[in-house]
């Protein structure tokens, strides 16, 4: 998960250049004098990176579920995500230091070496076969069961997209320093919450926990919208991270709850698609809001999307209660 350590940081330390991961950075730097070729390499590199990361995250969660069992699905999803956000939290200051020391070439080198180191660490490991893997559900039946918690996760994930893409820009616009503080506060809060409360979706029910924490997320986003200074913005980002910390694993636990071991990987893969769609299409939509109304209204819009996510969590909770009767 440290793949993103350096790749994301330049957006905080130097807002004009785009973010270029790994090999695409190196190729892009070599083609700066050829805009068309440079943009093509950037596009291809980002596409390959996105496809690879989707398998890494889904594979990691499926691996964890096979080891820990479905009764710990919420904790597994929470802790896998916690590892990713730990890398992102460290990525802001480390990536900024790399950029200051060696520019984008240093970032390119770091984002190539770290995945290779991860590959060397994982190659000797043996695969784990999920219990009950012979009982597999069809793709359509899994999609029908996953779509509702997936939509809820997508709506609640727009807050994450707002923090990731616009918190540093808002800080830069207002002259708040360091500009990476809101995202680091968000990630640190999310990590701490998942360490302390990651068991709650499995103990209290995923939908119930998601309904509670999505309200916290909304409060954090509203705080950023109204923030008069960097301290309030950082506190709001921390509240947003605290809220989102258990919304995604809570709804994820609902998504995989009724599937045998052999189908949980597919369920998580389809569930993760909703997050990707939310970030892929929601972030540009938030960008349009930023361009037309101002950067701070991005966070108001993201807070508004938590309302239907709350409604979905409450509906799933009611369904779970009926199923137990």
N, C-alpha and C positions, 0 to 999 in steps of 0.2 A: 503493500500500500504506500510505500515511500516513493513510488513512481512520480507522484504529484508534488513532491517536496519542493523542487525548484521550479517546475514548469509553471506553477500558478503565481509565484511570487512577484514577477516583474510588473504585474498589473497594479501592485501596491507601491512599488518603489519607483517605477517610471511608467506613467500612465499612457504615454503615447504609443509605445510598441505593443503589438499583440502578443499573446502567449503562444509559444511554439514548443511542443514537447519533443524530447528525444531526437531521433534521427531526422525528423522533419525540421528541427531547428538547424542542424548542421547543413542539411541540403538547402534550406532556405537562405542561410547566411552565404553560401557559395553562389547563390543565384540572385543576389540583391540587384544586380544590374539588368536583370531580365524579369520584369514584373509578371508577365504571363506565366512563365515557367515557375517563378517563385510562388505565385498564388496556387498553382496546380500542385506543387509539392506540399504546400501548407494544407490544402484541402485533403489530399490523399493521406498525408500523415495523420491528420486529425481523425479521418474516417477509420483508418486501421487501428489507431489508439482506442477509439470508442468501441469498436467491435471486440478488441482484445480485453478491455476492462470489463465489458459486460460478462464475458465468460469467466474472468477472474473472480468477480464478485459473486456471481451465481454459483460457480464451482466451490468457492469458499464456504458459502452458506450451506450448500448441499452436503459438503464434507462435514461441516459442524453438526448438521442435523443427523447425519448417519452415525456420528460418534456419540452425540448426546441424547438422541431420541426425540420424538415429536413432542413429548411432555415438556421439553425445554426449548421449544421453537422460538419463543419470544426472546429468551436470553441469548440464544445463538445469533439471531438476527441483530440484536442490540450490540453484542460484543464484536461481531464482524464489522459492523458499521463504526463502532468505536475505534477500531484499529485504523480505518480509513480516515476518520476525522482527526485522529492523533497525528497522522502524517500531514494532513492539511494544516493543522494548527502549528506544527513545527515548520511547515513549508514557507510560511510568510517571512519570518525573520531569517531563516537559513537561506531561502531563495534570494532575499534582498542582499544578504552578505555576499553570496556568490556573484550576483549581478554587479555589485560594487567592485568586487575583486577582479573579475575576469569577463564581465559582460555576458552576452548571450552564449558565447562559446563555452563558458564555464557551466552554464545551465544545461547546454546540450550534452556535455560530457557527463554531468551528474545524472541526467535522465536516461542516458544509455547504460551507464555502469550499474545503477541500482536495480533495474529489471534483470540484468544478467546475473547479478549477485543473488537475487531472489530465485532465479531459475536453478542456479547451482545448489541452493539450499533445499529446493523442493524435489529435484530429480531423484535423490536416493530414497524418498519417502514412498511407502507402499499405499496403494489405494484402499479405501474402505467401502465395502459393499453394504448398502442400506438394508436393514432388516425388513423383510416383507417385500423385497424388490420385485418378486415375481408378480405381485398384484399391481398392475399398472392401469391407470385410467387413460381414456382417450384424450387427445389434445382438446377437443371441443368441450368435453365435460369438465376438464380442468379450467378452461377459459371461462366457462359459465359460472363456476364457483368463485373465481378469482377477480372477476371484473369489478364487482362493487367495492371490495376493500382496495383494489387497485386504483379506482377513481378517487376514493378518499385519500389515498396516499399521494396521488398526483396533485390534488388540490392543496394539501398541506405542505407539499414539497416546494411550492412556489415561494414560501418564506425562505427556505434554504437557497433557492435560486436568487432571490433578491439580495440576501446577505453576500453570497458568493460574487455576484456580478456588479452590485451597485453600492455596497457599504463603503468600499474604499473610494469610489468616485464621489460619494456624498461627503466623506471626510475631506477629500482634496478640495472640493468645491467650497466647503465651509472653512478650510484652513485648519482642520483638526489633525493633530499629530500624536502618535504615529498613525498613518492611514490604515495600517493593517490591524489595528487594535480591535475593531468590531468583530472581524471574522475570527481572530484568535480568541476573543471572549466567547463568541458563539461556540467554537469547537471545544474549548476547554470546559465550558458548562455542559455541553452535550456528553463529553467523555465522563465527567464526574457523575452526571445523572445516571448514565448507563452502568457505571461501576456500582453505584449505590442502589439503584432501583431497577436494574435490568431484569430482575426476577418477577416483577409485578405483573406483566402480561400473562405469565404462566400461572400465577397464583390467583389473581383477581379477574382474569379474563381480558383478552386483548382489546376488545371493543370498548369495554368500560374504561380501561386505562387510557386509550386513545381519546375518548370523549373528554376526559379530565384535562389531559395535557395539551390538547389542541387549543383550549381556552388560554392556557399559559402562553402558548406560542403567539396567539393573536394579541395578547397584552404586550408581549415584547415588541412585536412589529409596530403596534400603535405608539409605543414609547419612542421608537426610532423616528417615526413620522413627526412626533411632537418635540423631539430632543432639542433643547436650546444649546447644548454643548457636547463635547466628546464623552464626558463621564456618563451622562444620561443615555447617549447613543450606545456606549459599551454595555451599560446595564441592560438596555433593551435587547441588544444582540445576545447577551447572556441568557435572558429570559426566553428569547426565541429558541436558542439552542436547548435550554431545559425542556421547553415544550415539545419541540420536534423530536427530542431524544427518545421518547417512548410512543409517539404517534406512529412513526413508521414501523417499528417492531411490533407494536400492538395490533395494527391492521394486518401486518404480515403474519402474525400468529393466527389471526382469523382466516387468512388466505390458505394456510397449509393445514389447518386444524383437522380436517376431515379426510385427509389423504393418507394412504399407506406410504411406507418409506420409499418405495420405488417411484412414486409420483411427486414427491415433495420437491425434488430438483426442478422438475418441469413447472410446478406451481410457483416456485420462487423465481424462476426465469421469467414467467409471464407477469408476475407481480412487479418485478424490477423494471419491466418494459414501461410501466406507467410512470415511474420516476423519470426514466429517460425521455419519455414523451413530454412530461411536464417541463423538464429543463430545456429540451430541444425547441419546444414551441412557446413555452411560457416566458422564458427569458427574453426572446425578441419582442413578445407582446409587452412585457414590462419596460423594455427599451423604448417602445413607442409612447408609453405613458410618460417616461422620463423626458423624452424629447418634447412632448406637448404640454405637460403640466409641471414638470420639474422633478428632480431626483427624489425628493422626500415623499412624493405621492406614490412612488413605486411601493413603498412599505405600507401605505394605506391600502393600496390595491391588493397586495399580498395578504394583508390582514382580512380583507373582505372575502378572499377565497377560502378562509378557514371556516366560514359559516356553513357552506354546504358540506365540508369535510366533517364538521361536528354533527350535522344531520345524518350523514352516512354512518358515523360511529354509533350514534344512538339507535339507528335502525338495525345495525348488526347486533347490538347488544340485546335488542328486543327479540331478534330472531334466535339468538343463542339461548335466551331465557325460555322461549317457547319450545326449543328443541329438548331442553332438559326436563320439561314438564311431562 
